[in-house]
């Protein structure tokens, strides 16, 4: 059974709101992405066991049972998610990310930042520790309902 609680811990996680259980964690992670302005599919983690958030600092984490790899067809990109993914969040931005890597050619490259200019932006920008980045159209990470709404709000001219 899933539950939510505030746990007193030291360090980055002090004062955290923590959610347990796959369903509650998935719901919490989707709500977080929507709050930040990102599409639901940009972090497709469904087997989460723990999610936490420290509102005072913007620190978040998501733990899963096993590492997970996802292939984004629209971007032709394979992404690996470690047992724990962490970040500091702000509107339209996740910075200092850990636990996310993208396969480029034959190498796994860490992704340390994910951002958009504003919630209604058409591009999501992903950045590596070297400062090199790549952007993709936001619809590449949307589910069908989100795409429908996006195209209703942004008709092609």
C-alpha positions as CSV (number, residue, x, y, z in Angstrom):
1,X,0.0,0.0,0.0
2,X,1.3,3.4,-1.0
3,X,1.8,6.2,1.5
4,X,3.0,9.8,1.8
5,X,4.9,11.2,4.7
6,X,7.4,13.8,5.8
7,X,10.5,12.3,7.0
8,X,13.2,14.1,9.0
9,X,16.6,13.4,7.5
10,X,19.8,15.4,7.2
11,X,21.5,16.8,4.2
12,X,19.8,17.3,0.8
13,X,16.7,15.4,1.8
14,X,16.0,17.3,5.1
15,X,12.3,18.2,5.3
16,X,11.4,16.0,2.3
17,X,7.9,14.9,1.3
18,X,8.3,11.2,0.4
19,X,5.9,9.0,-1.5
20,X,6.1,5.2,-1.6
21,X,4.6,2.6,-4.0
22,X,4.6,2.3,-7.7
23,X,1.2,3.9,-8.4
24,X,1.6,6.8,-6.0
25,X,5.2,7.5,-7.2
26,X,4.1,7.4,-10.9
27,X,1.2,9.8,-10.1
28,X,3.6,12.1,-8.1
29,X,6.2,12.1,-10.9
30,X,3.7,12.9,-13.6
31,X,2.2,15.7,-11.5
32,X,5.8,17.1,-10.9
33,X,6.5,17.1,-14.7
34,X,3.2,18.8,-15.4
35,X,3.9,21.4,-12.7
36,X,7.3,22.1,-14.3
37,X,5.8,22.4,-17.8
38,X,7.3,19.2,-19.2
39,X,5.3,16.6,-21.1
40,X,4.4,13.4,-19.2
41,X,6.6,11.1,-21.3
42,X,9.9,12.8,-20.8
43,X,10.7,10.6,-17.8
44,X,8.9,7.3,-18.4
45,X,9.6,5.7,-15.1
46,X,6.7,3.4,-14.0
47,X,8.3,1.0,-11.6
48,X,9.2,3.6,-8.9
49,X,9.4,2.6,-5.3
50,X,10.1,6.0,-3.7
51,X,9.8,9.6,-4.8
52,X,10.8,12.6,-2.7
53,X,10.8,16.3,-2.9
54,X,12.2,19.1,-0.8
55,X,10.2,22.1,-1.7
56,X,12.5,24.6,0.1
57,X,15.5,23.6,-2.1
58,X,13.9,22.2,-5.2
59,X,15.7,18.8,-4.7
60,X,13.8,15.8,-6.0
61,X,14.6,12.1,-6.4
62,X,13.0,9.0,-7.8
63,X,14.1,5.5,-6.9
64,X,13.2,2.3,-8.9
65,X,13.7,-1.4,-8.3
66,X,16.0,-1.9,-11.3
67,X,17.6,0.4,-13.9
68,X,15.5,1.1,-16.9
69,X,16.2,1.8,-20.6
70,X,13.7,3.5,-22.9
71,X,13.8,4.0,-26.6
72,X,12.2,7.3,-27.8
73,X,11.1,6.5,-31.3
74,X,10.4,10.1,-32.2
75,X,14.0,11.2,-31.4
76,X,15.7,7.9,-32.3
77,X,17.3,8.0,-28.9
78,X,17.9,5.3,-26.2
79,X,17.9,6.7,-22.6
80,X,19.1,4.8,-19.5
81,X,17.7,5.6,-16.0
82,X,19.7,4.4,-13.0
83,X,18.2,3.0,-9.8
84,X,18.0,6.6,-8.5
85,X,17.4,9.8,-10.6
86,X,18.0,13.1,-8.8
87,X,17.7,16.8,-9.8
88,X,17.1,20.3,-8.6
89,X,13.9,21.7,-10.1
90,X,12.6,25.0,-11.1
91,X,9.8,26.0,-13.5
92,X,10.7,24.6,-17.0
93,X,14.0,23.2,-15.7
94,X,15.7,20.3,-14.1
95,X,19.4,21.0,-13.2
96,X,22.2,19.0,-11.7
97,X,20.5,15.8,-12.8
98,X,22.1,12.4,-11.9
99,X,21.1,8.9,-13.1
100,X,20.1,9.8,-16.7
101,X,22.2,8.9,-19.7
102,X,21.6,9.0,-23.4
103,X,23.2,6.7,-25.9
104,X,24.9,8.7,-28.7
105,X,26.6,6.6,-31.3
106,X,28.5,4.0,-29.2
107,X,28.8,6.1,-26.0
108,X,26.5,6.6,-23.0
109,X,26.5,10.4,-22.2
110,X,25.2,11.7,-18.9
111,X,22.3,14.2,-19.1
112,X,22.7,16.9,-16.4
113,X,20.0,19.4,-17.4
114,X,16.7,19.4,-19.1
115,X,15.0,22.7,-19.9
116,X,12.4,24.7,-21.9
117,X,12.2,28.4,-22.4
118,X,8.6,28.5,-21.1
119,X,5.8,25.9,-20.5
120,X,4.4,26.5,-24.0
121,X,7.7,26.1,-25.7
122,X,8.0,23.8,-28.7
123,X,11.5,22.5,-27.8
124,X,13.1,20.7,-24.9
125,X,16.8,21.2,-24.5
126,X,19.0,18.5,-23.0
127,X,22.5,19.3,-21.8
128,X,25.6,17.2,-21.0
129,X,28.3,17.9,-18.3
130,X,30.5,19.3,-21.1
131,X,27.9,22.0,-21.9
132,X,27.0,20.4,-25.2
133,X,23.3,20.0,-25.8
134,X,20.6,18.9,-28.1
135,X,17.0,20.0,-28.5
136,X,14.0,18.0,-29.6
137,X,10.4,19.0,-30.4
138,X,8.2,18.7,-27.3
139,X,5.7,16.4,-29.0
140,X,8.4,13.7,-29.1
141,X,7.7,13.1,-25.4
142,X,3.9,13.6,-25.3
143,X,1.2,11.0,-25.1
144,X,-1.6,11.1,-27.6
145,X,-3.9,13.3,-25.4
146,X,-1.1,15.8,-24.8
147,X,-0.3,15.9,-28.6
148,X,-4.0,16.6,-29.4
149,X,-4.2,19.4,-26.9
150,X,-0.8,20.8,-28.1
151,X,-2.0,20.9,-31.8
152,X,-5.3,22.5,-30.8
153,X,-3.5,25.3,-29.0
154,X,-0.8,25.6,-31.7
155,X,-2.4,24.9,-35.1
156,X,0.0,24.4,-38.0
157,X,0.1,27.4,-40.3
